[in-house]
Amino acid sequence: MRPIASRHSQRGITLFVGLIMLVLITLMVTSAFTLSTSNLKSVGNMQARDEAIAAANQAIEHVLSSPFTTAPAAEEINVDINNDGVTDYVASIAIPICVRASIESAAVKTSGTLPSMSTVNTYNTLWNIEATIDDAKTGAKTIVQTGTRVLLTQPQKEAVCL
């Protein structure tokens, strides 16, 4: 017959199992904290990127609302994305480039068109506008390009489209 182990000899194993459980719980909490921190950084980076893209788009809209085809030039535009009166981003606009020009099809004659009237040739011009945002806070660089069509007369087209 085997002797029954005393209570005194079993106290050590309980302590050992308790320490192992404590280490496992600590590892689980640490990994959960690390995972949540990396997710927070990822979301913050996406938010900063989206905000920079919105600032670049706002700068491009500013250029599009100006007569940029008369004398295309590079410029820097201050953007206040949250309308608090403080410049949040500075957008560098590259020189708008006339990518392509094609003659517009002849105007459809209506009953009010007189045969002796001359028509001026108009051109569909395709422009590429590029805005670059360098975010000083995050060190990120965002480039946004857009294309737009502008209808120009022949003298306007010859002045800006090569």
CORGIUR-V564068 format. One record per residue. N is the residue number from 1. BURIAL is # if it has 16 or more other ideal C-beta (glycine too) atoms within 10 Angstrom, else .. D_LAST is the distance of its C-alpha to the last C-alpha in Angstrom with 2 decimals. Layout:
# CORGIUR-V564068
n=N burial=BURIAL d_last=D_LAST
n=N burial=BURIAL d_last=D_LAST
This chain:
# CORGIUR-V564068
n=1 burial=. d_last=106.55
n=2 burial=. d_last=103.49
n=3 burial=. d_last=103.66
n=4 burial=. d_last=101.39
n=5 burial=. d_last=98.78
n=6 burial=. d_last=99.44
n=7 burial=. d_last=97.14
n=8 burial=. d_last=96.70
n=9 burial=. d_last=95.08
n=10 burial=. d_last=92.44
n=11 burial=. d_last=91.08
n=12 burial=. d_last=88.94
n=13 burial=. d_last=87.09
n=14 burial=. d_last=86.23
n=15 burial=. d_last=84.72
n=16 burial=. d_last=82.73
n=17 burial=. d_last=81.34
n=18 burial=. d_last=80.52
n=19 burial=. d_last=78.55
n=20 burial=. d_last=76.56
n=21 burial=. d_last=75.72
n=22 burial=. d_last=74.69
n=23 burial=. d_last=72.34
n=24 burial=. d_last=70.77
n=25 burial=. d_last=70.24
n=26 burial=. d_last=68.71
n=27 burial=. d_last=66.25
n=28 burial=. d_last=65.26
n=29 burial=. d_last=64.68
n=30 burial=. d_last=62.65
n=31 burial=. d_last=60.38
n=32 burial=. d_last=59.91
n=33 burial=. d_last=58.98
n=34 burial=. d_last=56.46
n=35 burial=. d_last=54.88
n=36 burial=. d_last=54.60
n=37 burial=. d_last=53.07
n=38 burial=. d_last=50.36
n=39 burial=. d_last=49.61
n=40 burial=. d_last=49.35
n=41 burial=. d_last=46.85
n=42 burial=. d_last=44.76
n=43 burial=. d_last=44.73
n=44 burial=. d_last=43.89
n=45 burial=. d_last=40.89
n=46 burial=. d_last=39.61
n=47 burial=. d_last=40.10
n=48 burial=. d_last=38.22
n=49 burial=. d_last=35.30
n=50 burial=. d_last=35.21
n=51 burial=# d_last=35.40
n=52 burial=# d_last=32.47
n=53 burial=. d_last=30.35
n=54 burial=# d_last=31.47
n=55 burial=# d_last=30.52
n=56 burial=# d_last=26.98
n=57 burial=. d_last=26.68
n=58 burial=# d_last=28.09
n=59 burial=# d_last=25.50
n=60 burial=# d_last=22.64
n=61 burial=. d_last=24.41
n=62 burial=# d_last=24.55
n=63 burial=# d_last=20.78
n=64 burial=. d_last=20.36
n=65 burial=. d_last=22.95
n=66 burial=. d_last=21.13
n=67 burial=. d_last=18.31
n=68 burial=# d_last=15.83
n=69 burial=# d_last=12.76
n=70 burial=. d_last=13.74
n=71 burial=. d_last=13.31
n=72 burial=# d_last=12.62
n=73 burial=. d_last=15.18
n=74 burial=. d_last=17.63
n=75 burial=# d_last=21.11
n=76 burial=. d_last=24.57
n=77 burial=# d_last=26.47
n=78 burial=. d_last=30.24
n=79 burial=# d_last=31.55
n=80 burial=. d_last=35.18
n=81 burial=. d_last=35.68
n=82 burial=. d_last=39.36
n=83 burial=. d_last=39.31
n=84 burial=. d_last=41.96
n=85 burial=. d_last=40.23
n=86 burial=. d_last=39.43
n=87 burial=. d_last=36.00
n=88 burial=# d_last=36.20
n=89 burial=# d_last=32.77
n=90 burial=# d_last=29.84
n=91 burial=# d_last=26.51
n=92 burial=# d_last=23.66
n=93 burial=# d_last=20.35
n=94 burial=# d_last=17.38
n=95 burial=. d_last=14.09
n=96 burial=# d_last=12.84
n=97 burial=. d_last=9.83
n=98 burial=# d_last=7.81
n=99 burial=. d_last=8.99
n=100 burial=. d_last=8.92
n=101 burial=# d_last=9.01
n=102 burial=. d_last=12.04
n=103 burial=. d_last=14.06
n=104 burial=. d_last=17.10
n=105 burial=. d_last=20.37
n=106 burial=. d_last=22.37
n=107 burial=. d_last=24.52
n=108 burial=. d_last=28.05
n=109 burial=. d_last=30.37
n=110 burial=. d_last=33.27
n=111 burial=. d_last=36.55
n=112 burial=. d_last=35.30
n=113 burial=. d_last=32.41
n=114 burial=. d_last=33.43
n=115 burial=. d_last=32.56
n=116 burial=. d_last=31.74
n=117 burial=. d_last=29.00
n=118 burial=. d_last=25.42
n=119 burial=. d_last=22.85
n=120 burial=. d_last=19.37
n=121 burial=. d_last=16.66
n=122 burial=# d_last=15.51
n=123 burial=# d_last=12.92
n=124 burial=. d_last=13.75
n=125 burial=# d_last=11.13
n=126 burial=. d_last=12.26
n=127 burial=# d_last=12.26
n=128 burial=. d_last=14.08
n=129 burial=# d_last=16.47
n=130 burial=# d_last=18.92
n=131 burial=# d_last=22.22
n=132 burial=# d_last=24.69
n=133 burial=# d_last=28.37
n=134 burial=. d_last=30.76
n=135 burial=# d_last=34.24
n=136 burial=. d_last=36.64
n=137 burial=. d_last=39.70
n=138 burial=. d_last=39.17
n=139 burial=. d_last=36.77
n=140 burial=. d_last=34.51
n=141 burial=. d_last=30.73
n=142 burial=# d_last=28.88
n=143 burial=. d_last=25.20
n=144 burial=# d_last=24.01
n=145 burial=. d_last=20.68
n=146 burial=. d_last=19.86
n=147 burial=. d_last=17.37
n=148 burial=. d_last=17.15
n=149 burial=. d_last=16.02
n=150 burial=# d_last=15.13
n=151 burial=. d_last=15.54
n=152 burial=# d_last=13.45
n=153 burial=. d_last=14.13
n=154 burial=. d_last=11.99
n=155 burial=. d_last=11.91
n=156 burial=# d_last=11.13
n=157 burial=# d_last=8.22
n=158 burial=. d_last=6.81
n=159 burial=. d_last=7.84
n=160 burial=# d_last=6.49
n=161 burial=# d_last=3.76
n=162 burial=. d_last=0.00
